[in-house]
């Protein structure tokens, strides 16, 4: 009898923990927006520092006013020199209205962006346990989003550069940057073969010498990261993973990444090694979640503020 009571008490305690975790993840933590700050020494010696605001995976719905207000406030407080947006901005057919409200303070700030699949098609309900079987599969039926309207807002109103399977150059605070990127590799929309010609076309223009080359992707698949380094990227930005979205608290590794990146690199700043080079990689855990999976546990929604410094200003090239 005593052992039975002990077992029932254990089950009751486990049930209470499960309920508490569910309440925390769905009602509290997913609203605990945070800023992840890093310093990276990748600019030529003597260069002034640049502040980069890395935004990703907003999955915006029009009613998500807390998220919209927080993004707008961080944009104003940070006063970035450059914005890098790694996709999945939309989480609803009317999500662009929320994006406009959130990104309004970034008008006129130089920016780079690529698409995630949820910039093109609306999210759909999925069984979350399937993520443990490997990267998710595309939905058989999907509602198309107004991608042209979003792109027009980014390029025409904010002044950002679209890097989907192409390259571009811009000057930020007197420093010339080259950047190249790909469309969502998770959907096999990436065209890595198109990048060399796009990069060459950018370099043929009469411009000052390049101080920094950036690679930008939504999904950090190994094939993309490796190729970016081969093409000369000095730093890489990615999103997509949501940092695992549900993590064991204090664990350095995600439970899932929804791509083939190592689980201990599914969130934050790390180093990617390929082609005999080591390059800083920032994978944002993102600001949102699918409206069909409204939970964050052990993985707060985030934006990254990264200070790029001259190579002679820090002892190590990457610090967190």
DRENDO-1510 file (C-alpha; in Angstrom, 1 decimal, always signed):
<recs>
REC; n; res; u; v; w
REC; 1; UNK; +0.0; +0.0; +0.0 .
REC; 2; UNK; +2.8; +2.4; +0.9 .
REC; 3; UNK; +4.6; +1.8; -2.4 .
REC; 4; UNK; +1.3; +2.4; -4.3 .
REC; 5; UNK; +0.8; +5.7; -2.4 .
REC; 6; UNK; +4.4; +6.7; -3.2 .
REC; 7; UNK; +3.8; +5.9; -6.9 .
REC; 8; UNK; +0.6; +7.9; -7.0 .
REC; 9; UNK; +2.3; +10.8; -5.2 .
REC; 10; UNK; +5.1; +10.7; -7.8 .
REC; 11; UNK; +2.6; +10.7; -10.7 .
REC; 12; UNK; +0.8; +13.7; -9.1 .
REC; 13; UNK; +4.1; +15.6; -8.7 .
REC; 14; UNK; +5.1; +14.8; -12.3 .
REC; 15; UNK; +1.7; +16.0; -13.5 .
REC; 16; UNK; +2.0; +19.2; -11.5 .
REC; 17; UNK; +5.4; +19.9; -13.1 .
REC; 18; UNK; +4.1; +19.2; -16.6 .
REC; 19; UNK; +1.2; +21.6; -16.0 .
REC; 20; UNK; +3.5; +24.2; -14.6 .
REC; 21; UNK; +5.9; +23.9; -17.5 .
REC; 22; UNK; +3.0; +24.2; -20.0 .
REC; 23; UNK; +1.6; +27.3; -18.3 .
REC; 24; UNK; +5.1; +28.8; -18.2 .
REC; 25; UNK; +5.9; +28.1; -21.8 .
REC; 26; UNK; +2.6; +29.2; -23.3 .
REC; 27; UNK; +1.6; +32.0; -21.0 .
REC; 28; UNK; +4.8; +33.6; -19.8 .
REC; 29; UNK; +8.1; +32.7; -21.5 .
REC; 30; UNK; +7.0; +33.3; -25.0 .
REC; 31; UNK; +6.5; +36.9; -24.1 .
REC; 32; UNK; +9.8; +37.3; -22.3 .
REC; 33; UNK; +11.6; +39.0; -25.2 .
REC; 34; UNK; +15.3; +39.4; -24.7 .
REC; 35; UNK; +18.4; +40.8; -26.4 .
REC; 36; UNK; +21.4; +38.6; -26.9 .
REC; 37; UNK; +24.6; +40.8; -27.2 .
REC; 38; UNK; +27.9; +39.8; -28.8 .
REC; 39; UNK; +31.2; +41.4; -29.9 .
REC; 40; UNK; +33.0; +40.1; -33.0 .
REC; 41; UNK; +36.4; +41.3; -34.2 .
REC; 42; UNK; +36.1; +40.9; -38.0 .
REC; 43; UNK; +36.7; +44.4; -39.4 .
REC; 44; UNK; +40.1; +45.6; -40.8 .
REC; 45; UNK; +42.5; +47.1; -38.2 .
REC; 46; UNK; +41.7; +50.6; -37.4 .
REC; 47; UNK; +38.0; +50.4; -38.5 .
REC; 48; UNK; +35.3; +52.1; -36.5 .
REC; 49; UNK; +32.8; +49.7; -34.8 .
REC; 50; UNK; +29.5; +48.8; -36.4 .
REC; 51; UNK; +26.3; +47.8; -34.5 .
REC; 52; UNK; +24.3; +45.1; -36.2 .
REC; 53; UNK; +20.7; +44.3; -35.2 .
REC; 54; UNK; +19.9; +40.7; -36.2 .
REC; 55; UNK; +16.2; +40.0; -36.5 .
REC; 56; UNK; +14.7; +36.6; -37.4 .
REC; 57; UNK; +11.6; +34.5; -37.3 .
REC; 58; UNK; +9.1; +37.1; -36.1 .
REC; 59; UNK; +6.2; +34.9; -37.4 .
REC; 60; UNK; +4.1; +38.0; -37.0 .
REC; 61; UNK; +0.3; +38.0; -36.6 .
REC; 62; UNK; -1.6; +41.2; -36.5 .
REC; 63; UNK; -2.8; +40.9; -32.9 .
REC; 64; UNK; +0.7; +40.4; -31.5 .
REC; 65; UNK; +1.1; +43.9; -30.2 .
REC; 66; UNK; +3.5; +43.1; -27.4 .
REC; 67; UNK; +6.0; +41.7; -29.8 .
REC; 68; UNK; +5.5; +44.6; -32.2 .
REC; 69; UNK; +6.1; +47.2; -29.5 .
REC; 70; UNK; +9.1; +45.4; -28.2 .
REC; 71; UNK; +10.8; +45.2; -31.6 .
REC; 72; UNK; +10.1; +48.8; -32.3 .
REC; 73; UNK; +11.5; +49.8; -28.9 .
REC; 74; UNK; +14.7; +47.8; -29.3 .
REC; 75; UNK; +15.2; +49.2; -32.8 .
REC; 76; UNK; +14.9; +52.7; -31.3 .
REC; 77; UNK; +17.2; +52.0; -28.3 .
REC; 78; UNK; +19.8; +50.1; -30.4 .
REC; 79; UNK; +20.2; +52.7; -33.2 .
REC; 80; UNK; +21.9; +50.1; -35.4 .
REC; 81; UNK; +24.2; +50.8; -38.3 .
REC; 82; UNK; +22.9; +47.7; -40.1 .
REC; 83; UNK; +19.9; +45.4; -39.9 .
REC; 84; UNK; +20.2; +41.7; -40.9 .
REC; 85; UNK; +16.8; +40.0; -41.3 .
REC; 86; UNK; +17.0; +36.2; -41.8 .
REC; 87; UNK; +13.4; +35.6; -42.7 .
REC; 88; UNK; +10.1; +34.0; -41.6 .
REC; 89; UNK; +8.7; +37.5; -40.9 .
REC; 90; UNK; +5.0; +36.5; -41.5 .
REC; 91; UNK; +2.9; +34.2; -39.4 .
REC; 92; UNK; -0.5; +35.1; -40.7 .
REC; 93; UNK; -2.1; +36.4; -43.9 .
REC; 94; UNK; -2.4; +39.9; -42.3 .
REC; 95; UNK; +1.0; +39.7; -40.6 .
REC; 96; UNK; +2.6; +42.5; -42.7 .
REC; 97; UNK; +0.5; +45.1; -40.8 .
REC; 98; UNK; +2.3; +44.0; -37.6 .
REC; 99; UNK; +5.7; +44.0; -39.3 .
REC; 100; UNK; +5.2; +47.5; -40.5 .
REC; 101; UNK; +4.4; +48.7; -37.0 .
REC; 102; UNK; +7.4; +46.8; -35.5 .
REC; 103; UNK; +9.9; +47.8; -38.1 .
REC; 104; UNK; +8.9; +51.5; -38.5 .
REC; 105; UNK; +11.9; +52.9; -36.5 .
REC; 106; UNK; +14.2; +51.1; -38.9 .
REC; 107; UNK; +13.3; +53.2; -41.9 .
REC; 108; UNK; +16.4; +54.5; -43.6 .
REC; 109; UNK; +18.8; +52.1; -41.7 .
REC; 110; UNK; +20.8; +50.0; -44.2 .
REC; 111; UNK; +19.5; +46.4; -44.1 .
REC; 112; UNK; +19.9; +42.9; -45.7 .
REC; 113; UNK; +17.2; +40.3; -45.9 .
REC; 114; UNK; +16.4; +36.8; -47.2 .
REC; 115; UNK; +13.2; +34.8; -47.2 .
REC; 116; UNK; +12.1; +31.9; -45.0 .
REC; 117; UNK; +9.2; +29.8; -46.2 .
REC; 118; UNK; +6.8; +31.7; -43.9 .
REC; 119; UNK; +7.5; +34.8; -46.0 .
REC; 120; UNK; +5.9; +32.9; -48.9 .
REC; 121; UNK; +3.3; +30.5; -47.5 .
REC; 122; UNK; +1.2; +30.7; -44.3 .
REC; 123; UNK; +2.0; +28.3; -41.4 .
REC; 124; UNK; +0.0; +25.1; -41.0 .
REC; 125; UNK; -0.7; +22.9; -38.0 .
REC; 126; UNK; +1.9; +20.2; -37.4 .
REC; 127; UNK; +2.6; +17.4; -35.0 .
REC; 128; UNK; +5.6; +18.8; -32.9 .
REC; 129; UNK; +6.8; +15.3; -32.1 .
REC; 130; UNK; +7.7; +14.8; -35.8 .
REC; 131; UNK; +10.6; +17.3; -35.4 .
REC; 132; UNK; +12.4; +14.6; -33.5 .
REC; 133; UNK; +12.4; +12.5; -36.7 .
REC; 134; UNK; +14.3; +15.1; -38.7 .
REC; 135; UNK; +13.7; +18.3; -40.5 .
REC; 136; UNK; +10.0; +19.0; -41.1 .
REC; 137; UNK; +8.4; +18.4; -44.5 .
REC; 138; UNK; +6.5; +21.0; -46.5 .
REC; 139; UNK; +2.7; +21.0; -46.2 .
REC; 140; UNK; +0.7; +19.5; -49.0 .
REC; 141; UNK; -1.6; +22.5; -49.1 .
REC; 142; UNK; -0.5; +26.0; -48.1 .
REC; 143; UNK; -2.0; +29.5; -48.3 .
REC; 144; UNK; +0.2; +31.9; -50.3 .
REC; 145; UNK; +1.2; +35.1; -48.5 .
REC; 146; UNK; +1.6; +38.5; -50.1 .
REC; 147; UNK; +5.4; +38.2; -50.5 .
REC; 148; UNK; +5.6; +41.0; -53.1 .
REC; 149; UNK; +4.0; +43.5; -50.7 .
REC; 150; UNK; +6.5; +42.5; -48.0 .
REC; 151; UNK; +9.4; +42.8; -50.3 .
REC; 152; UNK; +8.3; +46.2; -51.6 .
REC; 153; UNK; +8.0; +47.4; -48.0 .
REC; 154; UNK; +11.6; +46.2; -47.2 .
REC; 155; UNK; +13.2; +47.5; -50.3 .
REC; 156; UNK; +11.2; +50.6; -51.2 .
REC; 157; UNK; +10.2; +51.9; -47.8 .
REC; 158; UNK; +12.9; +50.7; -45.5 .
REC; 159; UNK; +15.7; +50.7; -48.1 .
REC; 160; UNK; +16.9; +47.2; -47.5 .
REC; 161; UNK; +18.8; +44.9; -49.9 .
REC; 162; UNK; +17.2; +41.6; -51.0 .
REC; 163; UNK; +19.8; +38.8; -51.0 .
REC; 164; UNK; +17.7; +35.8; -52.1 .
REC; 165; UNK; +20.2; +33.8; -54.2 .
REC; 166; UNK; +22.1; +36.9; -55.1 .
REC; 167; UNK; +24.7; +39.4; -53.9 .
REC; 168; UNK; +24.9; +43.1; -53.2 .
REC; 169; UNK; +27.2; +45.8; -51.8 .
REC; 170; UNK; +26.5; +48.8; -49.5 .
REC; 171; UNK; +28.4; +51.3; -47.5 .
REC; 172; UNK; +27.6; +51.4; -43.8 .
REC; 173; UNK; +29.1; +54.2; -41.6 .
REC; 174; UNK; +31.8; +54.7; -44.2 .
REC; 175; UNK; +32.7; +51.0; -44.3 .
REC; 176; UNK; +32.1; +49.1; -47.6 .
REC; 177; UNK; +30.3; +45.7; -47.1 .
REC; 178; UNK; +29.6; +42.9; -49.6 .
REC; 179; UNK; +26.9; +40.5; -48.8 .
REC; 180; UNK; +25.4; +37.4; -50.4 .
REC; 181; UNK; +22.6; +35.1; -49.5 .
REC; 182; UNK; +20.2; +32.4; -50.4 .
REC; 183; UNK; +16.4; +31.8; -50.3 .
REC; 184; UNK; +15.1; +29.2; -47.8 .
REC; 185; UNK; +17.4; +26.2; -47.9 .
REC; 186; UNK; +14.9; +24.2; -45.8 .
REC; 187; UNK; +12.6; +24.2; -48.8 .
REC; 188; UNK; +15.5; +23.7; -51.3 .
REC; 189; UNK; +14.9; +27.2; -52.6 .
REC; 190; UNK; +18.6; +28.0; -52.3 .
REC; 191; UNK; +20.6; +28.4; -55.5 .
REC; 192; UNK; +24.2; +28.3; -54.4 .
REC; 193; UNK; +25.4; +27.9; -58.0 .
REC; 194; UNK; +24.1; +31.4; -58.8 .
REC; 195; UNK; +26.2; +33.1; -56.2 .
REC; 196; UNK; +29.7; +33.2; -57.8 .
REC; 197; UNK; +28.3; +35.1; -60.8 .
REC; 198; UNK; +26.3; +37.4; -58.6 .
REC; 199; UNK; +29.3; +38.1; -56.4 .
REC; 200; UNK; +31.5; +38.7; -59.5 .
REC; 201; UNK; +29.0; +41.2; -60.9 .
REC; 202; UNK; +29.0; +43.1; -57.6 .
REC; 203; UNK; +32.8; +43.3; -57.6 .
REC; 204; UNK; +33.0; +44.5; -61.2 .
REC; 205; UNK; +31.4; +47.8; -60.2 .
REC; 206; UNK; +33.8; +50.7; -59.4 .
REC; 207; UNK; +33.6; +50.9; -55.7 .
REC; 208; UNK; +36.0; +51.3; -52.7 .
REC; 209; UNK; +37.8; +48.2; -51.4 .
REC; 210; UNK; +35.6; +45.8; -49.4 .
REC; 211; UNK; +36.1; +45.7; -45.6 .
REC; 212; UNK; +33.8; +42.8; -44.8 .
REC; 213; UNK; +31.8; +40.1; -46.6 .
REC; 214; UNK; +28.7; +38.7; -45.0 .
REC; 215; UNK; +26.7; +35.5; -45.7 .
REC; 216; UNK; +23.0; +35.6; -45.0 .
REC; 217; UNK; +20.7; +32.5; -44.9 .
REC; 218; UNK; +17.4; +31.6; -43.3 .
REC; 219; UNK; +18.1; +28.0; -42.6 .
REC; 220; UNK; +21.7; +27.1; -41.5 .
REC; 221; UNK; +22.2; +23.9; -43.4 .
REC; 222; UNK; +25.8; +22.7; -43.6 .
REC; 223; UNK; +25.9; +22.8; -47.4 .
REC; 224; UNK; +25.1; +26.5; -47.2 .
REC; 225; UNK; +27.4; +27.4; -44.4 .
REC; 226; UNK; +30.3; +25.5; -46.1 .
REC; 227; UNK; +29.7; +27.2; -49.4 .
REC; 228; UNK; +29.5; +30.7; -47.9 .
REC; 229; UNK; +32.9; +30.2; -46.4 .
REC; 230; UNK; +34.3; +29.0; -49.7 .
REC; 231; UNK; +32.9; +32.1; -51.3 .
REC; 232; UNK; +34.8; +34.3; -48.8 .
REC; 233; UNK; +32.2; +35.2; -46.1 .
REC; 234; UNK; +33.8; +36.8; -43.0 .
REC; 235; UNK; +30.7; +36.3; -40.9 .
REC; 236; UNK; +27.4; +34.4; -41.4 .
REC; 237; UNK; +23.9; +35.1; -40.1 .
REC; 238; UNK; +21.0; +32.6; -39.9 .
REC; 239; UNK; +17.7; +31.9; -38.2 .
REC; 240; UNK; +15.1; +29.2; -38.7 .
REC; 241; UNK; +15.9; +26.9; -35.7 .
REC; 242; UNK; +14.0; +28.9; -33.1 .
REC; 243; UNK; +16.9; +27.7; -30.9 .
REC; 244; UNK; +14.9; +24.5; -30.6 .
REC; 245; UNK; +12.0; +26.5; -29.1 .
REC; 246; UNK; +11.7; +24.0; -26.3 .
REC; 247; UNK; +14.9; +23.3; -24.5 .
REC; 248; UNK; +16.1; +21.6; -21.3 .
REC; 249; UNK; +16.9; +24.6; -19.1 .
REC; 250; UNK; +20.6; +25.5; -19.0 .
REC; 251; UNK; +21.5; +22.9; -21.6 .
REC; 252; UNK; +24.0; +24.1; -24.2 .
REC; 253; UNK; +22.3; +22.0; -26.9 .
REC; 254; UNK; +18.8; +22.2; -28.5 .
REC; 255; UNK; +16.6; +19.2; -28.5 .
REC; 256; UNK; +15.9; +19.7; -32.2 .
REC; 257; UNK; +17.1; +22.2; -34.9 .
REC; 258; UNK; +14.9; +21.4; -37.9 .
REC; 259; UNK; +18.0; +21.2; -40.1 .
REC; 260; UNK; +21.3; +19.5; -40.0 .
REC; 261; UNK; +23.3; +22.0; -38.0 .
REC; 262; UNK; +24.9; +20.5; -34.8 .
REC; 263; UNK; +22.4; +20.9; -31.9 .
REC; 264; UNK; +25.0; +22.9; -29.8 .
REC; 265; UNK; +25.1; +25.5; -32.6 .
REC; 266; UNK; +21.3; +25.9; -33.0 .
REC; 267; UNK; +21.3; +29.2; -31.0 .
REC; 268; UNK; +23.7; +32.1; -30.5 .
REC; 269; UNK; +27.2; +32.9; -31.6 .
REC; 270; UNK; +29.6; +30.2; -32.5 .
REC; 271; UNK; +32.3; +29.4; -35.0 .
REC; 272; UNK; +31.8; +27.5; -38.3 .
REC; 273; UNK; +34.8; +25.7; -39.8 .
REC; 274; UNK; +35.1; +24.9; -43.5 .
REC; 275; UNK; +37.6; +25.1; -46.3 .
REC; 276; UNK; +40.5; +25.7; -43.9 .
REC; 277; UNK; +38.8; +28.8; -42.4 .
REC; 278; UNK; +36.9; +29.5; -39.1 .
REC; 279; UNK; +34.1; +32.1; -39.4 .
REC; 280; UNK; +31.8; +33.6; -36.8 .
REC; 281; UNK; +28.2; +32.3; -37.2 .
REC; 282; UNK; +25.2; +33.8; -35.4 .
REC; 283; UNK; +22.1; +31.7; -35.4 .
REC; 284; UNK; +19.2; +33.7; -34.0 .
REC; 285; UNK; +16.6; +31.8; -31.9 .
REC; 286; UNK; +14.1; +34.2; -33.3 .
REC; 287; UNK; +11.3; +36.4; -32.0 .
REC; 288; UNK; +8.2; +34.3; -32.5 .
REC; 289; UNK; +6.6; +30.9; -33.1 .
REC; 290; UNK; +4.0; +29.4; -35.3 .
REC; 291; UNK; +0.5; +30.5; -34.3 .
REC; 292; UNK; -0.2; +26.7; -34.1 .
REC; 293; UNK; +2.6; +26.1; -31.6 .
REC; 294; UNK; +2.5; +29.1; -29.2 .
REC; 295; UNK; +5.1; +28.0; -26.7 .
REC; 296; UNK; +8.7; +28.8; -25.7 .
REC; 297; UNK; +10.4; +26.8; -22.9 .
REC; 298; UNK; +14.0; +27.3; -21.8 .
REC; 299; UNK; +14.4; +29.4; -25.0 .
REC; 300; UNK; +13.2; +33.0; -24.8 .
REC; 301; UNK; +12.3; +34.9; -27.9 .
REC; 302; UNK; +15.3; +37.1; -28.9 .
REC; 303; UNK; +16.9; +39.6; -31.1 .
REC; 304; UNK; +20.7; +39.8; -31.4 .
REC; 305; UNK; +22.7; +43.0; -31.1 .
REC; 306; UNK; +26.2; +42.4; -32.5 .
REC; 307; UNK; +29.0; +44.9; -32.3 .
REC; 308; UNK; +31.5; +44.4; -35.1 .
REC; 309; UNK; +35.0; +45.7; -34.1 .
REC; 310; UNK; +38.4; +46.0; -35.7 .
REC; 311; UNK; +40.5; +42.8; -35.7 .
REC; 312; UNK; +43.0; +44.5; -33.4 .
REC; 313; UNK; +40.5; +45.7; -30.8 .
REC; 314; UNK; +39.7; +42.3; -29.2 .
REC; 315; UNK; +42.0; +39.4; -28.3 .
REC; 316; UNK; +39.6; +36.9; -29.6 .
REC; 317; UNK; +37.5; +37.1; -32.8 .
REC; 318; UNK; +34.3; +35.9; -31.1 .
REC; 319; UNK; +33.0; +36.8; -27.7 .
REC; 320; UNK; +29.5; +36.3; -26.2 .
</recs>
